[in-house]
Each structure stands twice: as structure tokens, then as C-alpha cells.
Amino acid sequence: MNEIQTHGAPRPAPATRTGTIAERRNLGAFYTPSSVADLMCDWAIRRPSDLILEPSFGGCTFLDSSIRRIKQLGQKVAFNLYGCDIDPKAFEILKSKAQSLIWENFELCDFLRWDGSKLAGEKFDVVVGNPPYVRYSSLTKDNQKTVHWWEKKYKKRISRRASLWTYFTYHALSFLREGGRMAWVLPVSLMTSRYADELRKLLSERFQRIAYFTVAERIFLSEGTEERALIVLAEGFCLNSTTSETTTQYVESVLSLKDHIEEWTRGEKSQTTQIPAKLLNSGLRSDSLGLSTPTERWTTLGQIADIGIGVVSGDSRYFIKSMDEWKSEGIRPEHLEYIAPKSRWITGLALTEADKANHSAGEPRCLALCPPKNPKAAALRKYLDKYPLERIQANATFRKREQWFRFLENRQPHAFAAFMTHLGPRLIANEVAADGTNSLYRVTFKTYSLDIIKLTAISMQTSPTQLAAERTGRALGSGALKLEPRHMKMLPLYLPELAPTAIELAFVAIDKAMREGRADEARLLADEAIFGTSPDTISNLEIVRETLRHARAHRHRNHAHRRTNE
């Protein structure tokens, strides 16, 4: 990224968008479809005289929707529409709309340095838009200086893990008048990231009513990304002194979003499960589940462990086989090493000695070639000589090694993480000190404790953590859910103080249920072990469970629909 430009601002059509998909992805610029912008502006703009701000108008989709809405309300020119953008190309697009708005209302500048001076202190009724999704670490030095300047001016320090949308949201609130409204497109990380905790709390304190709509349909697919969108609608700015009336809904499609917005506006209960504000605002990481234990017991997997990909062989079919396959090649057991197979062969919460024995004697490809530096066994030398020299020289992975055929790294993680599954993520305790390929993530705890590893494995199976995975992960065409290492690190975990015997009893029961294919029962056991059985806890957990069922059903239905139409 060279500038804080285009700001993730929406674009009405590909012809008006600036930059290639790759460039926009680097900018964090995911452009909102006009159908979504129309729904948001129809909700937010209620009078033709409403003062409206679009802080990063880019390709002008929100401006188009605002102009359309203002005309619908009986005003021919949108004299009350203001905006800014740092990208000069955005103003080229703006020229085509000059007759429908006031050109002087739009400024070429960085929104974080924008002070609304042209309004002489007057504030806005509405702020709409889609701020940029660019992480602080991806900004240039000049852009970071702008962030530092903003923080110094407002005496506010935000986590360096945050993206620009966080800063934009704080800054946008400073321009809203009492009773004002915000219609904002944000990433789902608002709901799951620790750095957004304070922002969620602030929104809850400043607005009378808030609705968070997680849209299951990937509205940014045309932008070359499957980033999931969160539509945030908030009204009644600074009119309340207590926590707002807040709802969150998991919406299947843009088509159904209209009905959900209308139902929420009328104060009706949607058929989609709603989660109480106290649960939402804590990011599923507080005592709002009726717990008596402190909130400090909430953590993330990334805070307590390092997560990385497994060993890369360069040619897994050549290097990793079943025992029968190796026997047919004449390779002796002393030249083989057990390696964790794909997650479908490990169904519980632990990789045990019994699992290792069953795998080694059976079908899974779990025995990796582990030759000495100077192979002397005839069968081993014959097998290595079978690999074509030209393929060895062309293989980039092989070229990185001292010897192309020695790939095991002698790294035995404390646990593995199953990151691609039709259910949810799973932590697998590594009881056999095995290594694993990149079909599993390797998890190494920063402070080793078998009890903590098992407690973490249990906590990962709880409904709140599994729901967080659905929100942050990516649904594949097969219907499976995939989590990148960064997603795994973000997973919220509650780690209560439990006696070792209690941890072991729960771990054994959940492991058994999962091995027998009773995943739902395993999750209920995990909920009970981690959160207890108080009435408030059970009530709030059932809301999370229902939302999780809805999310998974939607993911699986999408897969079934695709297969039906193939």
C-alpha cells in the first residue's frame, strides 16, 4: 500500500473501480454492491434535509445510493451530501455525478485528518460507508505517521493489530450529531477480535439501538475475496445513558437482508436467532454467560500457543505411504517414521499410542521416509534413485534442503489443529510425540502443561468458540470450513480454573463422544465442563448454539445447492 487510498469505498460497477483486484485486495478495498448500499441508505436517510457524510467514497456506490434516496424523498439535488477520499481517481468518478450534488462538499484528503471545517461546527445526521480493511502493519511509514498524529490529537491509543476501519469508526462518531445514525460495512472481526472490544462497548454506550447483520452470502466475491461482511446499523446517537438495545443476526443473503432490516426497524423479532447485547459486546469473552469467574480467563489460542503449518515434504505421495506400500518397495521399518495422518483419521481430541498402532498397521498414509544422510541399504538406494533428476532440480522445496530426500524437521508439537472440516476446528493433543504434515497445523504452547493443553482442547469444542470459527473461517466449495493460521490464533477460549481430575474426566468423555461420531453431544459436554450449568449460562449458551446450528446449516446447504446444480 502506497497511500491510504480508496479506503475500501464501494464501487457501482467494475468499469468505475480503480485498480486491479490484486491491488484492491492489498489496499483492503472491498467494494460494497449497490444492492447492499441501497438498503443501508434507505434505512439511514429519513429526511431530504439530512446531512450525510461518506468518509471514503471511492467508486461512489454509497453516493449513488444516497442521491437516489434523497431524490426519492423529494429533493432534486443532494446539497446535503458530503465526502472525502485520498484517491484522485475517486474524483474522476465523482465528475459524472456533479449535477446531482455540490462539488465543493467533497475534499481530496485523508479522512483521519479531515475536521469538517466547511460545516462550521455543524454535525451530521448520517454517516454511511465502508471503511478500509488495511492492517496497521501494512501501512507505509507516512500512513503510520497519520495514525500516530490522530492518536496524539485525540489522546487515544489503539492496538497495532487493528485495521484502519477501527480508526475510521472512532473518527466518524466525532461528526455525528445527537440522535444521529450510522450505516457501516465492517469485517466480522469487529465481533471476534480483542482489539475491537472497546469499540463494541463504545457503540453500545453511544447508540440507543444497534443491529449487527452477519451476511452469509459472500458479497465481496467479485472483488476476489471471500471476506464476510458485517452490516452495522445504529441509531439514537448520544440519546441514552445506558447500554443500547442490541441485536445480532446471521442473515443468509442480501435478498433476505431487506426483510431483516425492516423487521428490526419495526421492532419485530426476526426468525433469525438474536444474541443479547451483553453477549455480543463482550465478543463472547466475558462474564455475560452467567459466569462467576473473571473475564481474564478469556484468551485466544494465539496468546497461549504458536500455530504454524506442518512439515512440507515437496512430494507427499513419494515420501509418505502406508506400511503395505513401503513393504512393496522393500523399505524396512527402521527407515520410516510415524507422522500424523490427515485429520479424518484422527477423530478425537488426542493422538494416542493406540491410534499410532492402528494407523501404522492400516490404511492411512502415515509413515514418512526417514533415510540416513548416507543411505546404504540397497532397497532404500534403489527407491531414491527412482526419482527423476530433472524433477529433483525443478523442485523448489527440494532445493532448500541440504539433501533433497531428508525433509523431517525433528519438531514434535504439543498438539495439532484440524483446520479444515465439515464441523469446526479441533485441537488434538500430541501424546505420541509425532510430527505432522501441512494437512494439520502444529501447535506449540508457550508454557507447556498437559492439563492446559487438554483444557484448551475442551474449550475449543465449546459453542462460543465454534461459532467464532464460523464467523472468521472460510467456507469452501465442498462445504467444509477452513481456518488460516491467523484465524486459529484469533479463536476465543475460556480457560476456567479446574482441578486436573475434572479436566481429565471431561477430556476422556468428550474424546470418546467425538470418536463415536457424537459431535453435538461432545460440544454440550464441553459447554458444561467449561461454563458450568447455571440457569443464566444455559439460557445464553442456547442462543449461541442455535446461531451455530444456523451457520453450519447454511454452509452445508450452500454446498448441497452447488452440487444439485452441477
Order of alpha helices (4+ residues) and beta strands (2+ residues): alpha-alpha-beta-alpha-beta-alpha-beta-beta-alpha-alpha-beta-alpha-alpha-beta-beta-beta-alpha-alpha-beta-alpha-beta-alpha-beta-alpha-beta-beta-alpha-beta-alpha-alpha-alpha-beta-beta-beta-beta-beta-alpha-alpha-beta-beta-alpha-beta-alpha-alpha-alpha
